């Protein structure tokens, strides 16, 4: 392999294209268009819901490990990535769009395990609330909407910036919000931030803050577990988040990923995959309705 070929395989666009090219693609109805689903692997299904201003690629460093023993389904949520806007920007409508997609794509494998990151965790919780027959197990990752104090996050404007100036600000924003270690802000993270952010059309704030997840928790009867980053900036103090979650689901398994920021699955993929697979492999605890 030449030096040029080696560099190509590590370029962000090539990394994304490789994993995207290995996906099986499916479309289900969403508003005036479709919801795009990608799937990899085989085995019991697990559905991954990404965070705000993201896409399926929020899970880019986890899909290979998870798909070694599971069928991984990773949609672009309504209003993000390659998916259309939902008919209405409310939890019931978004849950209906995702739920209808699951009933169409894998009717014989329901209920399924759902993993939601940040905004996607709130979406997943409302899906479990409105459609309990679809969700076997719910894993919340760095979720907002618990009514807990928000971390101090200051983002800089990138509009109008080009070249190195834009890159510097994007790097600072990733460290302010998503990642903990400066070394984690690599070319791939910068590429995904720019690509996904430019296609984000749905405003997540009214769907998350201040307590939209908290409102759903009492209605969820399936098993709930959680994974948190030690240095999660937007939703800090994992012990505080755990305490709130245990009010409604006292037996939850709460895992902490050390030395990671909010986007823990990207920053510490090996540790995250180990934690998530451990939760998914464990038998359902007594008391779950599924």
N, C-alpha and C positions, 0 to 999 in steps of 0.2 A: 504494500500500500504506500503510495506516495505521500509526501508531507502535505500536499494540497488536499488529497483525498481524506487524510486524517483530520485536517482542520474542518473540512466540510461536514464530517460526521458529528462534530461537536458544536457546530453553529446552531444558534437557537431555532432558526427556521427549519433546519434539517431535523433537529430533535423532535419538534412538534410534528413535522410532516411524516416522520417515521412512525410515531405512535398513532397519529390520526389515520395513516394509511393502513394500519393493521386493524383498525376498528371496523365492526359491522355497523352499518348506519340504518336507522329507522326513523320514520316521521309519523307523528300523530297530530290530530287537530289542535290548534292553538289560535284563538281569535280569527283574524283574517288570513292566517298562514298556518305554519306547522311548528311543532316542538321537535327539535332534532335530538335524537338519542344515539349514543355510541355504546357499543358493547364489545367486551374482550373476554376471552377465556371461556371456561366451562365449569359446571358445578352449581351448587346452590346460589341463587342470585343475591347480590348486594347492590343497593342503589346509592350512589354518591351524589349529593346535592351541594354545589359549589357556593361560594360566598358572593357578596355584592361586588359589582364591577368586575366579575370574573366570568369563567366558562368552565367547561369540562377540564380545561388545562390546569385549574387549581390543583388537580390530583395527578399531575403529569409524572411525579416521582414516586407514585404509589401504585399505579395501575398494574405494572408488570408483576409486582410482588403479590398483590391481591388476586389478580387473575390467574395465578398459578394454582389456586384452589377454589376460586369462586368465579361465577359469571359476573363481571363488573358492568353495571349499567350506569352511565354518566351522562345525563341530559344537560343541554344548555337550558337553564331555567327561563321561563317566559320573560322577554325583554332583555335577554343577554345573549351574547355570542351569536349563533346562527338561528336562534329561535325567534318567533314573532312575539309581539306584545300580547298579553292576555286580554280577553274581552273587557275585564275590569281589573283594576289594581287593588284587589282585596284578597284576604286570605282564603275565603271560601272559593272564590273563582280560581285562584292559582292552584289550590288543592284539587279542585275538580279537573283542571287541565292535566295535572300530573297523574291523578288517580285514573282518569279515563285512559291515559296512555298506558299505564301499567295493566289495566284490564284488557286492553287490546293486544299488548305485546306478549305478556306472560300470564294468561288467565289461569293456567294449570299449576302455576308455581306460587300463587298468593296464599298467605301473606308473605312478605319479604322483609329482610333486614334493611333499614334505611339509616344512612350516615349523613348528617348535615353539618356543614361548616359555616359558622358565623350567620349571615343572613339565611343561608340554606338550612341551618339548624332550626330557625324559626319557621321556615316553610315546612320542614319535615314534621315539626311538632304539630302544626295545624293540620297537616295531612293525616297524622295519627289521630287527631281529635275529631276531624270531620269524617274520616274513613277508617275506622279502627279495624275493619276486616282486611285492610291492605298491608298493615304494618305488624310484623312479627316482633321486631326489636328495634328500638330507636337509640342511636348513638349521637349525642350532641357534642360538637367540637367547637370550642371557643365561641359559644353562643352569646349573642346580645339579647336584649329584651327582657332581662330578669329584674329590672327595676333597681339594679345596683349602681353605685357611683361609676361614672365613666372615667377612663384614664385620660390624662392630659395628652392629647394628640394635636399637633399643629402641622398642617399641611401647607405647602407653598404652591402658588399658582404656576402652572406650566404653559398656559395659553400665551401664544406669541413668542415663546422661546424656541430656538432651533439648535441643532448640533450639540456641542459640548455643554452649553448652558442648560439645555433641556435635560440632558443626561444627568448632570449634577443635581438638579432639582428632583428628578425622578428617583435618583438614588436616595436623596435625603427623605423623600416621602415614604419610600419602602421601609427605611429604618424607623421612621416615626410611627408607622402604622402596622406593618406586616412582619418585619424581620428584626431579630435581636442583634446578631453579630454583623459587623460591616463586611466580613468576608462572604456572608451569605448573599449579598447583593451582587450576583453575577450577571453575565450577559443574558442568560435565559430568563431570570427573574425580571430584568428590565424589559425584555422583549414581551413577555407575557403581560406585564403591567400596561404597556402601551397598546398592545393589540386588543386585549380584553376591555380595557377602559374606553377605548374609542368606539366600541360597539355596545356599550351599556346604555340602555334607554329607560330603564325602570328605576324610579327613585326608591331606594330601600328604606329610607329613614322613617317615614310614617308607618311602615310595615314592621318595624323593629322596636323603635324607641317610644316611650321609655320602658314598657313592660309587656310587649305583645307576646313574648314567650311565656311570661308569667301567667298571662290570661289563659293560655292553652293547657298548661301543666295539670290543673285539677281535673281536666276532662280526659286525660290520657290514661288508658287502662292497660296498655301494653308495657313491656319491660323498657325502662329507660336507664341508660348508662351515659357516661360523659368522659371526654378527653380534653384536657386544658394544657396550655403552654405555661411554663413557669414564668415567663416574662411577657405575657399577653398585655399589650399596651391599651387597646380599647376596652378590654374587659379584665382588669387586673385583679390581683389577690385571689388566686384559685380557691383558697379556703373559704372566702366569702361566697363565691359562686356555688361551691359545693354545699354550703349551709343552706342556701336558698333552695337548691334543687332537692335536698333531702327533706324539706318540709312536705313535699308532695310525693316523693319517691324515696323513702328512707333507706331502702335496700340497694340503691344504685351503686354500681362500681365506678369510682371516680379515679381516673388515671391522669398523672401529670407528666408531661414531656419536659425533661430538664434542659436548660440552656437553649430554649427555643422561644421565638416570638409568636405572634398571633397565627401566622401561616406555618404552623408547626410541621405539617405534613410535607412541606417543601424544605424547611430548614433542617429538620431532623427526620428524614424519611425512614431510616432504619428503625429508630426508636418508635416512631409513630406506627409503622406497619406492625411492629411487634405488639404494641399495645392494642391496636385495633383488631388484629387477628386473634389475639387472646380473648378479647370480648366476644368476637363472632364465633369462636370455637366453643365457648362455654355453653353448657346447657341452659335453657331458660330457667329462671328461678321460679319457685312455686309462687302462685299468686298472679302470674301473667295470664291474661285471658286467651292468649294464642297457644 
